[in-house]
Amino acid sequence: GMAPDAPAESYRLGPLEYLRRSVIEVLSKEYGDALPEVVDPMVVFSSRPEFGDFQCNVAMSLARQLKSKPRDVAERLRVGLEQKVAGMCATPLEVAGPGFVNFRLSDGYLASVIRQMMSDPRGKLNVPEPPKLQRIVVDFSSPNIAKEMHVGHLRSTIIGDTLCRVLEYLGHTVIRLNHVGDWGTQFGMLIAYLAEVAPEALTGERPPDLGDLVAFYKQAKKRFDEDPVFQNAARAQVTKLQSGDEASLRAWRLLCELSRREFEKIYQLLDVQLTERGESFYNPYLPDVIERLERKGLVQVDQGALCVFLEGFKNRDGSPQPLIVRKSDGGYMYSTTDLAAILYRVQEDRAQRILYVTDAGQATHFAQVFQVARRAGFFDPAEVSLEHVPFGLVLGDDGKKFKTRSGDTVRLMDLLERAIELARHDLEQRIAEQPGRTESPEYLERAARAIGIGAVKYADLRTTRTADYRFSYEKMLSLNGNTAPYMMYVFTRVSGIARKAAGLPADAEVCMQELVANCASEQQLLLCVTEPAEGALARQLLRFPYVLLDLERELMPHVLCEYLFELSQRFNQFYEHCPVLGAEDDSVRHSRLALCALTGYVVESGLRLLGIEVLPRL
Ligand code: ARG
């Protein structure tokens, strides 16, 4: 059931997009040629409930160009819009303040949109398919071989995975690339060192584990910095490796394989899919990159090194800064590999959008690489967008650099296992407090893992991406506040209520998607959102698709966390004021049950996009 007179277009497009188009139509009709060529209709969700559901701010920005007063523009807009929103918004529309037009959805229309969300045959809650489905490369995680994966890589992995999940959900084709640091001078050093102190490690007879390797790496680095003879040996080793010497290659492959196995364990625990395409993959393309830069006349020789002088990056003395693309010894740079990667991703992967999820410290690197790639014509900026997606540092609970008590860097595996262990402890305690409740060891295992990993992910994602983030087991595992355990608990509670109201046994593992679909298909379902708490909940449910569209553009996962937290608060208000099981009649009960089921399904869908598993019981 659609609300009787609401325009069909508003259902197809969704209310926000419909209002945007209507504003443009009315403006063109009223002002015609006086309008600028491109007009942003400036319709947004209202910042405060007293301003209605949506507000249009365009009158203020256009008035001067239209040689008119903002209030007058707003008034003409209001009159023109009133016919277009009949049956959809409460009329008369309101012109407020200096020239805002406010829209308030009618209860009937709100109920229809909610019902439409519930009956989405794809189970995708009415999230619209983007007008242009893209091929998107997400370059994330990307640890370095022979080094321990650190908390920065953890952030990249968690944020990158969420961005991939959201973009996939919207229907884009996502290529998840792990640009591992598997090439470079560190291998010369490491192989030269191992050849000296542990040759059996290089042949595969007695392979070291990653911990040993990291220790060897540190020793090798120390040796390299102190001993010029060893420096030469390491450099010679790099050249051997680059020229394809079989024994060196074998040693290199072995080192990569060892690291890969360690990384894989972490990806499994985090449930993250990645395709490895490390730096070494691009080796064969590096000479071609140089040739193309030369052909464009971009390259200059500076003390034997090949450089591209950058626009807008200046040295202290005001001279342009160079980006070195080949060193005087013929070696290539991290940047050269990234240039080759851009070319490959554009030409072979046919990517239209490329996201790089790294710490903010690499912002300059990417700005420079993107500039050179653009000037070299490696991509057409009208067709392809390259975006660095920076994030802040991970700090300890004390606000200082994240370290173990003894001052060492924290091993990722230890960190994740600790989170799981603490989650298990909390869970066991909660279970012990509930008389008669027992859980199988398998369930405990699964739940502790979901909570522990979920807590680490959520704590990271809820922080504004670009801000530094303080790591605290205690805060992230707390059941109170904006945390994973809290949100997971909201799901178990909401789904428990929905299950009970639907007459299903308490221990049934219900599929929320099915429950929602069943509610929606019921003939006698008359959704009513007339109680203020029902209306407030419905309005928040309605926002879900827009949160994802915002995320698609802005790439800020905390927006989704905030949305879910706000949803849970509105649900609590609703549950407090609007009895579900004890509703006054069947029709109201059905309606409230439907709102519960939909809330449960939205929470589940949202958490899944954050890479967090929901549980039937907590
Ligand atoms: N391996 C790099 C690091 O650990 C990150 C690589 C990011 N991706 C890229 N295409 N440069 O800092």
Residues whose N, C-alpha, C, O or C-beta is under 5 A from the ligand:
A	BS01	LIG	D139 S142 P143 N144 H179 G181 T358
